[in-house]
């Protein structure tokens, strides 16, 4: 609204390259700076300053991480960012755009290769009959056209008794899921749990079968794709230790024992099969990847240099025959779990610079900047509760309680608290988190649980 009222939007770009602006502008008319400040806690003047800086910049990018997506309205949050880019023309040209930053190595590559329940490699829909027929011809088998379940739906299916076996590759849901105690009960109730990993995670400890895998970045050959869509070669430095095997060897051996022989295809052969099916990878030969140091998709032919940025067609005179990009009307929705007298504080969880996810890979080394899983609290909130810096407290949500140390943080807003989830063996933070989820993306609302902080009773003398 501020960008529109200040006349900082790009009317020429909007008229040429978008549709739905009038409905969008009418919808945001009620979203005043004062309203936004009251909802977010960010001062109105700071919102105005940011809006003007973004809209008037010659080039501007919006980059986001899980603070945008780990909410029950994650997709609406992302679409709202897309609206801002369309409003200002900061998309489809050098130095401007939208970039979701991935939280883990090769998340982008996994999605590109079809590790999504409704997509084949190259983000091609499994429900598309023509696309599916193309894959069936190469794979030599009939493929199911019904989209699979994402992780959240898998746990719902476990609870309903519809999913009785689970094969987990490189994931630790027994520590990483929201409302994790409930998730552990569901995993423990499976008929069989198979885990393929490089570490003995808590999930692996629960498994009926553990398949030791090789490390992707040191012991395996293949490709990795960055958040900027750059596909790069990965080469092994050392062989897998002990009984550890490459992922494709494990899966291939499992297929053989189930009666299907894939032989022993090389990474290059697997890549060539994939790029024959994925138009956005077609031009990336193994040789080109080897020589170039990386190519950005889409790369549709072997003389295509790749694409440094996406959506350049928005600036073409004829939009390259495509439909204009749509503005989307989204509705503000507060967190599902409301604050109350019983649970008056908001908890958000996330990562710290020195650690990685559930700590399996990063927890075993000393770091001069690591402080463990403390609860960051504003000094004003701590004073009201009579809590001191470093004091151990009981933190409770509607799902459970954990003990942790308080760390006073003046930079955190009053009423908000923060902790990481890197040390579940010390502080099981996901006992507290909320498993409400976005029905379109499947992401849980890790960023908005309601909690209370209680002082611990002193130990009895002589105990």
Secondary structure as UniProt FT lines:
FT   HELIX           2..5
FT   TURN            6..7
FT   HELIX           11..17
FT   STRAND          18..19
FT   HELIX           21..28
FT   TURN            29..30
FT   HELIX           33..40
FT   HELIX           44..56
FT   STRAND          61..64
FT   HELIX           66..69
FT   TURN            72..73
FT   HELIX           74..88
FT   TURN            94..95
FT   STRAND          97..100
FT   TURN            105..106
FT   HELIX           107..112
FT   TURN            113..114
FT   TURN            117..118
FT   STRAND          119..120
FT   TURN            121..123
FT   STRAND          124..125
FT   TURN            126..127
FT   HELIX           129..139
FT   HELIX           151..159
FT   TURN            160..161
FT   STRAND          165..169
FT   HELIX           173..176
FT   HELIX           180..188
FT   STRAND          192..197
FT   HELIX           202..206
FT   STRAND          209..213
FT   TURN            216..219
FT   STRAND          222..225
FT   TURN            227..228
FT   STRAND          230..234
FT   TURN            242..243
FT   HELIX           247..257
FT   TURN            258..259
FT   HELIX           267..277
FT   HELIX           279..281
FT   TURN            282..283
FT   HELIX           286..292
FT   STRAND          295..296
FT   TURN            302..303
FT   HELIX           312..315
FT   TURN            317..318
FT   HELIX           319..321
FT   STRAND          325..326
FT   STRAND          345..350
FT   TURN            353..354
FT   TURN            357..358
FT   TURN            360..364
FT   TURN            368..369
FT   STRAND          375..377
FT   HELIX           379..385
FT   TURN            389..390
FT   STRAND          392..397
FT   TURN            398..399
FT   STRAND          400..408
FT   TURN            410..411
FT   TURN            414..415
FT   STRAND          416..420
FT   TURN            424..426
FT   HELIX           429..431
FT   TURN            439..441
FT   TURN            446..447
FT   STRAND          449..455
FT   TURN            461..462
//
